[in-house]
Amino acid sequence: MNNNFSLSHRKEEPENGVLYIVGTPIGNLNDISQRALNILKNVSLVACEDTRQTKKIMNKFNITNKLISFNKHNSLIKIPKIVKDLKEGKSIAIVSDAGMPGICDPGEDIARSAKLEGIDMICVPGACAAITALVTSGLPSSSFVFEGFLPKKKIDREKILLEISKNEKTTIIYESPKRLRKLLNELLEFCGGDREIMVARELTKKFEEHVGNNLNNVIDFFRDKDIIGEITVVIKGIKKRDLNPDKSIIKKDLNDLINAGLSLSAASKYLAKKNGLKKSEIYNMI
């Protein structure tokens, strides 16, 4: 019998000289796949963002293997050694503390280095907080932008916030609990209180929480709360027609802000950011 197609597949056991990018749970340890457990058990060694976090998985599933630390603090030192081990035929798995390596961690750097060195890589897919939050947000998910953690430098941060304010696509952001209120107030300044968002906290864990509505309501919800846990924020994009704001409405908003006590400069700056216009264009409306 002649087949018109061929079916190829990777062996279930780790292959020599291959870097395995292994997704791990973002909270609930039962979310790990059997394939991931098999790789973690049988590779030559496992490179971990934090060996203490990875040991929790290894202990739960009775796996013993060599663990080495690989994180943002030591990646420049560790990458050449990992590449050397791979070239010598070792199989290595890389894992982050939670989710997919390479998303906001130095897994991106080792993948780039491995590619440049011609090393074969295989991804063992797993959980990802960004996608988990997106699909539970109820916001448009067929097209989206992932920003990760926003930069701390003000000029770089405001540039991205302005892009978010004008983006038609859903945006996903990671944030630490101690900086969530600051981020929400920045989004309020750039996007306005009516922008629809969803804040996901402690995804897949016992106290998982989804707080969603418009920005004003979300800010009120977190105003007096102690915020803990990993945070993912999903922000709805704007409609196309919103890219050409009604100037008569902007002029009214400008007059209202000035009458409320804001200076012309401060009011113009706020409305320029909110509407994606130049400050000079706002001035010309007076």
Secondary structure, 3 states (H helix, E strand, C coil): CCCCCCCCCCCCCCCCCEEEEECECCCCHHHCCHHHHHHHHHCCEEEECCHHHHHHHHHHCCCCCCEEECCCCCHHHHHHHHHHHHHCCCCEEEECCCECCCCCCCHHHHHHHHHHCCCEEEEECCCCHHHHHHHHHCCCCCCEEEEEECCCCHHHHHHHHHHHHHCCCEEEEEECHHHHHHHHHHHHHHHCCCCEEEEEECCCCCCCEEEEEEHHHHHHHHCCCCCCCCEEEEECCCCHHHHCCCHHHHHHHHHHHHHCCCCHHHHHHHHHHHHCCCHHHHHCCC
